[in-house]
Amino acid sequence: MLLAGSSLYSDLDGFRRYEPNKNVEQLAIYDEDIAYRYTYKTNNKGLVSYPDLKKNDVIDLAINGDSFSEGQGGYPWVVEWQKNELKDLQITSLNYSIAGNGFEDF
């Protein structure tokens, strides 16, 4: 699996994230075939989430998960859900899903 456009790191508080406001591309190759390739944009917190959040924003819904809810292997489907349905319902959400997260991170 290859990652381009950003790095995945743990911040000073130990939270895993990408760099803020980056266009990221992930690519997986198995044997000689491309299994998947997709791009996404990180928000101002370095997460695959919508919208950008200000310091005192109230978050109505926190979404936590692993690579599947981040969108790895397909597309960032949670971001589309946030942009379309949750925004229409005036629900401010944060998708804290990061590839490689496990039960300890949850």
DAKA-V410417 format. One record per residue. RES is the residue in one small letter. D_LAST is the distance of its C-alpha to the last C-alpha in Angstrom with 1 decimal. Layout:
# DAKA-V410417
RES D_LAST
RES D_LAST
This chain:
# DAKA-V410417
m 22.9
l 24.2
l 22.7
a 25.3
g 25.6
s 22.7
s 20.7
l 17.0
y 16.5
s 14.5
d 16.2
l 17.8
d 14.9
g 12.7
f 10.8
r 11.3
r 13.7
y 17.1
e 20.3
p 21.2
n 23.7
k 24.1
n 25.2
v 23.2
e 24.3
q 22.7
l 25.0
a 24.8
i 27.9
y 28.6
d 32.0
e 34.1
d 32.4
i 30.0
a 27.2
y 25.7
r 26.2
y 24.8
t 24.5
y 22.4
k 22.5
t 19.9
n 20.2
n 21.3
k 17.8
g 17.4
l 15.1
v 16.1
s 16.5
y 19.6
p 21.3
d 21.7
l 20.8
k 23.0
k 22.2
n 22.9
d 21.8
v 20.4
i 17.3
d 17.8
l 14.8
a 11.3
i 10.0
n 6.6
g 7.1
d 8.8
s 12.5
f 13.8
s 12.6
e 13.5
g 16.9
q 17.5
g 20.7
g 22.1
y 21.6
p 19.1
w 19.5
v 16.9
v 19.0
e 22.1
w 20.8
q 20.0
k 23.5
n 25.4
e 24.3
l 22.0
k 24.5
d 27.3
l 25.8
q 25.3
i 21.6
t 19.9
s 16.4
l 13.9
n 12.2
y 9.4
s 9.1
i 10.2
a 12.1
g 11.1
n 7.3
g 6.4
f 5.0
e 5.5
d 3.8
f 0.0
